[in-house]
Amino acid sequence: MRLLIICLFISINLFAQNKIQKAINSFAEYPDMKYSSVSFYALDIDKNEVLASHNPNLSLITASTMKAITTATILAVLGKDYKFETAIEYDGNIENGVLNGNLYFKGYGDPSLGSPFMEEASKLNTLSLEFANAVKKAGIKSIKGNVIGDGSHFEYSSLVPSWQWMDMGNHYGAGVMGLNLHDNLYYINFQQVPTLGAQPKIKSVVPEQSNIKFYNEVSSASWNSGDNSFIYAAPYATEAWVKGTLPAGSGIFSIMGAVTDPEFFAADWLRNSLEDNGITISGKPIAQRIQKSNASRKKIHSHYSPVLSDLIRHTNEISRNMYCEAYVKAVGKKLKNNGSLDAGVAAISEFWRSRGIETSGMYMEDGSGLSARNNVSAKIMTEIMRKVHIDNNTFPNFKKLLSIAGKTGTYRYSGKGTLLEGNLHAKGGSMSRVRSITGYITTKSKRNVAFTIIVNNFNCSGAMLKQRMESLMLAIAGMDY
């Protein structure tokens, strides 16, 4: 009798697994997937049991699912309550309300300072008043020196070398320094024109980019064509070219660009803010990228970011590239005392190896997944997701810091009215010919499953692939044993 029960359990288990395996096999066998590469892996978290797989060890371009690895790592390394600091400092001396020296805007890696998108972050107008009041409280009414944006806490290079030229000048390609402000982005506001092929004029740039000359090569396309423009600008460049098309119309159309020189931008903004609040300054804004002795400096104010768990939730729900690049450098700074991309990537790989993950198939070029040279297999990513789930002390509530199907983030409109609603917690990724998703599904029978799907070079529409991926995830969610 006992043997019969065991055999029955095994049969039910294999049937459920075969349903998922059948679903992934069908997924990969569509005619328009002929030239694609697919890697899939699904694990029962509690039993560490493989439920189904397809090319599980095939390392593929990940797109933004890389963020799940990056955000889980920094959560463990710095802790959920960690806050990034930004300081106001000065050198020289203060006499009769006059600072005979320089004022320093010193960053320690906060990606959210003055963010226009993160609800918990202080906005620019609030920061302007906060910093001006701090300077006045220190007894400074005028400054006979420069305002220096100090980003030297991280390396002097702001961008990832393997990012594409067409990405670098746009907001999603913003680089990261020790000092960052307003998500290192700005808006170019165009006055639309009704005539097709005509040139919409640049009406304003907000916040002001006083160090950049813009060359406008944009033309008008059909009224419903959307934003098909790109900003081309290299790191620290003083010139930028705007190319492509914007929809015809009669209103204002805004696009977002990446700040080319974060330290200068922050220093320029602070200088203008202080002057707007009645503090006169004779010097100019200056960028500092190389670490120098600050023994003679005196700190007069510290501003702190929202807690790290809120930053991570925002990062994963909105898929913020810049935030993840800050996290990589912060991990390098913490574990190797080196706030560089290379140190951070090495530290992340070492961290997961120390937790039993075989990382030889993981090729990490950045923290956000924007680089097309990132490669990870579905098996590695799923095993990392399982490690995160079973260790709530090291990765507290990480599952809740992902997008939830039908509820939050990029999956708030997905899976509504299905078994996925409220039961899928995931991070997705998307770039040209790449779609991916990793995370967790709570099944119909309340089993916890970690899974990853990565697809490269598909030949169907993105919408069609999304529908098929959702069907595959529904097969997992429908497990009823």
Secondary structure, DSSP 8 states (H G I E B T S, - for coil): -HHHHHHHHHHHHHHHHHHHHHHHHHHHTSGGGTT-EEEEEEEETTTTEEEEEESTT--B--GGGHHHHHHHHHHHHH-TT---EEEEEE-SEEETTEEES-EEEEE-S-S-TT-SS-TTS--HHHHHHHHHHHHHHTT-SEESS-EEEE-TTS-S--S-TTS-HHHHTBGGG----SS--GGGEEEEEEE--SSTT---EEEEEES--TT-EEEEEEEEE-TT---EEEEE--TT-SEEEEEEEEE--SSEEEEEEE-S-HHHHHHHHHHHHHHHTT-EE-S-EEEE-S----TT-EEEEEEE---HHHHHHHHHHHT-HHHHHHHHHHHHHHHHS--SHHHHHHHHHHHHHTTT---TT-B-S-SSS-STT-BB-HHHHHHHHHHHHH-TTTSTTGGGGSEETTTSGGGTTSSTTSTTTTTEEEEEEEETTEEEEEEEEE-TT--EEEEEEEEES--S-HHHHHHHHHHHHHHHHT---
